C-alpha cells in the first residue's frame, strides 16, 4: 500500500511539472469539429435518401405545372377558283293526263245526273266503288250511294277532286265542316247569276241564267273557306264555289246539272268539268281543251 501511494504521488508531480504544449488544445478542438461534421453528413445523407424514396418531399424537388400554349392554327387559304354552286333539282311534275287517262267515278243518279255532262265531252267514267281509287269523284244530288266521310276527307287532302251538287251537301257537312254554311230555298224557276271567276267569265260573259227545277234546294248562306264562282243576283248568295282542301279541291253547286237544258247552261257545266281537269293537270281550261281536241267555241 505504501508503495502504490508513493507511485501515484510521484506521477502527479511529474504531470504537474510537464510543460503544456499549445497545439494539444488545438488538436482537441479539431477533433470535436470533425465529429460534428461527421454527424451532420450522416444526418444529411439520411434525409436525402428519404427524399428519393418519396417518403419526404424535398423542397428542391417540388414540381411545378407546365403550361403548354395552344398551337396557332393558320387559316386555310381561299381557293383560287370559285366552287361550283349546288344545283337543287326540282321535283318532276305530275304527268299530264288526257281524258282517257283520267280515272273518274260517279255516284248513282237521282235528282241529278252529272254523267250527261261527261258524255257531252266524251269523257269515260265508272260507277262509284267506295275505294277512292280515282282522280275525280262526282256525287249526284240525292244519290243512294253512301259516301264514307272520313275516307272522302283523306282522299281530297291527298290530291283528289270531288264535285257535289245540291242535297248532297250533307256530305260536305260531315267531311269538311267549317267550310260552307247551308240553308234551304223553295223557289223554283230561272235566276240570273253573275260570273265571278275570271277564267269562266272569259268564255261565258258576265252573267248567265241558272234553272232551279226542284221545289226545295240548298242555298249557300256563308262561305267560310273557298272561292265564289257564280253569284245568285236575286239573293246575292253563291250558287257555285270551289274550296281547296289539302292538295285537292272541292266543287259545289246549289243547282242540278241535268236541269240546265239551254246551250249556254250546258256550256257552263262543261267548262266547270274542264276547270276541274285543269286543276288536276295544273293547266288552264284552254290548255286542257287543246290537249284533248275540244273546241271551246262549240260547246
C-alpha positions as CSV (number, residue, x, y, z in Angstrom):
1,X,0.0,0.0,0.0
2,X,2.7,2.4,0.9
3,X,4.4,1.7,-2.4
4,X,1.3,2.5,-4.5
5,X,0.7,5.7,-2.8
6,X,4.2,6.8,-3.3
7,X,3.9,6.0,-7.1
8,X,0.7,8.0,-7.5
9,X,2.1,11.0,-5.8
10,X,5.2,10.8,-7.9
11,X,3.1,10.6,-11.2
12,X,1.0,13.5,-10.2
13,X,4.1,15.6,-9.5
14,X,5.5,14.6,-12.8
15,X,2.4,15.7,-14.7
16,X,2.4,18.9,-12.9
17,X,6.0,19.6,-13.7
18,X,5.5,18.7,-17.5
19,X,5.1,21.9,-19.6
20,X,1.8,22.4,-21.5
21,X,2.1,22.2,-25.4
22,X,-0.2,24.7,-27.3
23,X,-1.1,22.5,-30.1
24,X,-2.6,19.9,-27.9
25,X,-5.6,22.2,-27.2
26,X,-6.0,22.9,-30.9
27,X,-6.0,19.2,-31.7
28,X,-8.8,18.7,-29.3
29,X,-10.9,21.4,-31.0
30,X,-10.2,19.9,-34.4
31,X,-11.2,16.5,-33.2
32,X,-14.5,17.9,-31.9
33,X,-15.2,19.8,-35.2
34,X,-14.5,16.6,-37.1
35,X,-17.0,14.7,-35.1
36,X,-19.7,17.3,-35.5
37,X,-19.1,17.4,-39.3
38,X,-19.4,13.7,-39.5
39,X,-22.7,13.7,-37.6
40,X,-24.0,16.4,-40.0
41,X,-23.0,14.4,-43.0
42,X,-24.7,11.3,-41.7
43,X,-27.9,13.2,-40.9
44,X,-27.9,14.8,-44.4
45,X,-27.4,11.5,-46.2
46,X,-30.4,10.1,-44.2
47,X,-32.6,12.9,-45.2
48,X,-31.5,12.8,-48.9
49,X,-32.3,9.1,-49.0
50,X,-35.8,9.7,-47.7
51,X,-36.5,12.3,-50.4
52,X,-35.6,9.9,-53.2
53,X,-37.9,7.2,-51.8
54,X,-40.8,9.8,-51.8
55,X,-41.2,9.4,-48.1
56,X,-40.3,13.1,-47.8
57,X,-40.8,15.8,-50.4
58,X,-37.7,17.8,-50.7
59,X,-38.3,21.5,-51.4
60,X,-35.7,21.3,-54.2
61,X,-37.6,18.5,-56.0
62,X,-41.1,20.1,-55.9
63,X,-42.6,20.0,-59.4
64,X,-44.3,23.0,-61.0
65,X,-47.2,22.8,-63.5
66,X,-46.0,23.5,-67.0
67,X,-48.5,25.4,-69.2
68,X,-48.2,24.4,-72.8
69,X,-49.5,27.2,-75.1
70,X,-52.3,26.2,-77.6
71,X,-51.0,25.7,-81.1
72,X,-51.8,28.5,-83.5
73,X,-53.9,27.2,-86.4
74,X,-53.3,29.0,-89.6
75,X,-56.4,29.7,-91.6
76,X,-56.8,27.7,-94.8
77,X,-56.1,29.8,-97.9
78,X,-59.1,30.5,-100.0
79,X,-59.2,28.6,-103.3
80,X,-58.2,30.4,-106.4
81,X,-61.2,29.1,-108.2
82,X,-64.9,29.6,-107.5
83,X,-66.7,26.4,-106.2
84,X,-69.5,25.1,-108.3
85,X,-72.9,26.1,-107.0
86,X,-75.1,23.3,-105.6
87,X,-78.0,22.7,-108.0
88,X,-81.2,21.5,-106.4
89,X,-83.2,19.5,-108.9
90,X,-86.9,20.4,-108.9
91,X,-89.4,17.6,-108.3
92,X,-90.7,16.2,-111.5
93,X,-94.2,17.5,-112.3
94,X,-97.1,15.1,-112.3
95,X,-97.7,13.6,-115.8
96,X,-100.3,15.4,-117.8
97,X,-103.5,13.3,-118.2
98,X,-105.7,13.3,-121.2
99,X,-109.4,12.5,-120.9
100,X,-108.8,8.7,-121.4
101,X,-106.1,8.7,-118.7
102,X,-108.2,10.2,-116.0
103,X,-110.0,7.9,-113.6
104,X,-113.4,9.3,-112.9
105,X,-116.2,7.8,-110.7
106,X,-119.8,8.9,-110.4
107,X,-122.4,8.0,-107.8
108,X,-125.8,6.8,-108.8
109,X,-128.1,9.4,-110.4
110,X,-131.2,10.6,-108.7
111,X,-132.3,14.2,-108.7
112,X,-129.1,15.0,-110.7
113,X,-127.1,13.2,-113.4
114,X,-123.6,14.6,-113.9
115,X,-123.0,11.7,-116.3
116,X,-124.9,13.6,-119.0
117,X,-122.3,16.4,-119.0
118,X,-119.4,13.9,-119.1
119,X,-121.0,12.3,-122.1
120,X,-121.1,15.6,-123.9
121,X,-117.3,15.9,-123.5
122,X,-116.9,12.2,-124.4
123,X,-115.2,11.5,-121.1
124,X,-115.4,7.9,-119.8
125,X,-116.4,7.2,-116.2
126,X,-117.4,4.3,-114.0
127,X,-119.7,3.8,-111.1
128,X,-118.6,4.8,-107.6
129,X,-116.8,1.9,-105.9
130,X,-116.1,3.3,-102.5
131,X,-112.4,2.6,-102.8
132,X,-111.5,6.2,-103.8
133,X,-109.1,4.8,-106.4
134,X,-109.8,7.6,-108.9
135,X,-108.6,11.1,-109.8
136,X,-112.1,12.7,-109.7
137,X,-115.3,11.9,-108.0
138,X,-118.8,13.3,-108.8
139,X,-121.5,12.9,-106.2
140,X,-125.0,13.4,-107.6
141,X,-127.8,15.1,-105.6
142,X,-129.9,12.5,-103.7
143,X,-127.7,9.6,-104.7
144,X,-128.3,6.3,-102.9
145,X,-124.6,5.7,-102.6
146,X,-123.3,6.1,-99.1
147,X,-120.0,8.0,-99.2
148,X,-117.7,7.5,-96.2
149,X,-117.0,10.9,-94.8
150,X,-113.5,10.2,-93.3
151,X,-112.3,8.5,-96.4
152,X,-113.6,11.3,-98.6
153,X,-111.7,13.8,-96.5
154,X,-108.5,11.9,-96.7
155,X,-109.0,11.4,-100.5
156,X,-109.3,15.1,-101.2
157,X,-106.5,16.1,-98.8
158,X,-104.2,13.8,-100.7
159,X,-105.0,15.5,-104.1
160,X,-108.4,14.1,-105.1
161,X,-111.0,16.3,-106.8
162,X,-114.7,16.0,-105.8
163,X,-117.8,17.6,-107.2
164,X,-121.0,17.7,-105.2
165,X,-124.5,19.1,-106.1
166,X,-127.4,20.4,-104.1
167,X,-128.8,18.0,-101.4
168,X,-125.5,16.0,-101.3
169,X,-124.3,19.0,-99.3
170,X,-124.7,16.8,-96.2
171,X,-121.5,15.0,-97.4
172,X,-119.7,18.4,-97.1
173,X,-121.1,19.0,-93.6
174,X,-119.8,15.6,-92.5
175,X,-116.4,15.5,-94.3
176,X,-115.5,19.2,-94.5
177,X,-117.0,21.2,-91.6
178,X,-116.3,24.9,-91.2
179,X,-116.2,25.4,-95.0
180,X,-119.8,26.2,-96.0
181,X,-123.0,27.1,-94.2
182,X,-126.1,25.9,-95.9
183,X,-129.8,27.0,-95.9
184,X,-132.9,26.0,-97.8
185,X,-134.9,27.6,-100.5
186,X,-138.3,26.7,-102.0
187,X,-138.1,29.0,-105.0
188,X,-138.2,27.4,-108.5
189,X,-137.5,28.8,-111.9
190,X,-134.7,30.7,-113.7
191,X,-132.5,33.1,-111.9
192,X,-129.7,35.4,-113.2
193,X,-126.2,34.7,-111.8
194,X,-123.1,36.8,-112.0
195,X,-119.9,35.0,-113.2
196,X,-117.2,35.8,-110.6
197,X,-114.4,33.5,-111.7
198,X,-112.3,35.4,-114.3
199,X,-111.4,32.2,-116.3
200,X,-115.1,31.2,-116.7
201,X,-116.0,34.8,-117.4
202,X,-113.7,34.9,-120.4
203,X,-115.8,32.1,-122.0
204,X,-119.3,32.8,-120.6
205,X,-119.5,36.5,-120.2
206,X,-120.5,38.4,-117.1
207,X,-123.9,36.8,-116.4
208,X,-125.7,33.5,-117.1
209,X,-129.2,32.1,-116.4
210,X,-129.5,29.2,-113.9
211,X,-132.5,26.9,-113.7
212,X,-133.8,25.6,-110.3
213,X,-136.2,22.7,-111.1
214,X,-137.0,21.5,-107.6
215,X,-139.3,22.9,-105.0
216,X,-136.6,22.5,-102.4
217,X,-132.9,23.0,-102.8
218,X,-129.9,24.0,-100.6
219,X,-128.6,27.5,-100.6
220,X,-125.0,28.6,-99.6
221,X,-125.7,31.1,-96.9
222,X,-122.0,31.7,-96.0
223,X,-118.6,30.7,-97.5
224,X,-116.2,30.2,-94.5
225,X,-113.5,28.9,-96.8
226,X,-113.2,28.9,-100.6
227,X,-113.9,31.0,-103.7
228,X,-117.2,32.0,-105.2
229,X,-117.5,31.2,-108.9
230,X,-121.2,32.1,-109.5
231,X,-123.4,34.5,-107.5
232,X,-127.2,34.5,-107.5
233,X,-128.4,38.0,-108.4
234,X,-131.8,37.5,-106.7
235,X,-130.5,36.9,-103.1
236,X,-126.8,37.7,-103.6
237,X,-125.8,34.2,-102.4
238,X,-123.3,31.9,-104.1
239,X,-124.5,29.1,-106.3
240,X,-121.1,27.7,-107.3
241,X,-118.0,27.6,-105.2
242,X,-114.6,25.9,-105.1
243,X,-112.7,25.0,-101.9
244,X,-109.0,24.0,-101.7
245,X,-108.6,21.1,-99.3
246,X,-105.0,20.0,-98.7
247,X,-103.6,19.0,-102.1
248,X,-107.1,18.6,-103.6
249,X,-110.2,20.6,-104.3
250,X,-113.9,20.5,-103.6
251,X,-116.5,21.9,-106.0
252,X,-120.2,22.5,-105.1
253,X,-123.3,23.8,-107.0
254,X,-126.7,24.5,-105.5
255,X,-128.4,23.7,-108.8
256,X,-128.7,20.4,-110.7
257,X,-126.6,19.7,-113.8
258,X,-129.4,17.8,-115.5
259,X,-131.8,20.8,-115.2
260,X,-129.6,23.1,-117.3
261,X,-131.1,22.5,-120.7
262,X,-130.1,25.6,-122.7
263,X,-126.9,25.7,-124.8
264,X,-125.3,28.3,-122.6
265,X,-126.1,26.4,-119.4
266,X,-124.6,23.2,-120.7
267,X,-121.6,25.1,-121.9
268,X,-121.2,26.5,-118.3
269,X,-121.2,22.9,-116.9
270,X,-118.8,21.6,-119.4
271,X,-116.4,24.4,-118.6
272,X,-116.7,23.6,-114.9
273,X,-115.7,20.0,-115.7
274,X,-112.8,21.3,-117.8
275,X,-111.8,23.6,-115.0
276,X,-111.6,20.6,-112.6
277,X,-109.4,18.7,-115.1
278,X,-107.2,21.8,-115.5
279,X,-106.6,21.8,-111.7
280,X,-105.7,18.2,-111.9
281,X,-103.1,18.8,-114.6
282,X,-102.0,22.3,-113.3
283,X,-103.1,23.8,-116.6
284,X,-105.6,26.3,-117.9
285,X,-109.0,25.5,-119.4
286,X,-107.7,26.4,-122.8
287,X,-104.6,24.1,-122.4
288,X,-106.9,21.2,-121.4
289,X,-109.1,21.8,-124.4
290,X,-106.1,22.0,-126.8
291,X,-104.7,18.8,-125.3
292,X,-107.9,16.9,-125.9
293,X,-109.0,18.4,-129.1
294,X,-112.0,20.3,-127.6
295,X,-113.4,23.4,-129.4
296,X,-114.4,25.7,-126.7
297,X,-116.4,27.8,-129.2
298,X,-118.7,24.9,-130.0
299,X,-119.5,23.5,-126.5
